[in-house]
């Protein structure tokens, strides 16, 4: 009976030690990170691109043709275009940016009243965040902090290219960050690949 008691005590000690080690493991629910962002990738085309999806609704992860703008401007958050004059280059724009009216292929579908009454997406270029750091962001609060710390906002991010990082605040108050993966082709025929991370 003494041997049995010693064997049981040894077994209980090993089991308790094992449970204690599991509790300290990073896989326990209490130690999991706050995954409060939605991540996805989209492709948008400029005004002359074979990719006819030029505008984006962040909340639904929807991409649409510019002809969709007028009747659905309340849900549109971003527009991609190539500046046909000046030095602005490849642009990711808020839908209320009046520079859209200088894009000849878009003016068949939008006018001044459409643009000025559209959503105001605040956009900032982020120089303090690398693409590797972008990939690790999983916390919605961190997304907001990146926007808040990025300086002056605009309704248009000009001269974006592969590796550019942007932070946005939607008209709904939701925050997001964007990584430009690539700009394919050139000029008005270009399309742009974007990785998006948006607060849930």
Buried (B, 14 or more C-beta within 10 A) or exposed (E): EEEEEEEEEEEEEEEEEEEEEEEEEEEEEEEEEEEEBBEEEBBBBBBBBEBBBBBBBBEEEBBBEBBBBBEEBEBBBBBBBBBBEEEBBBBBBBBBBEBBBBBEBBBEBBEEEBBEEBBBBBBBBBEEBEBEEBEEBBBBEBBBBBBEEBEEBBBBBBEBEBEBBBBBBBBEEBBBBBBBBEBBBEBBBBBBBBBBBBBE
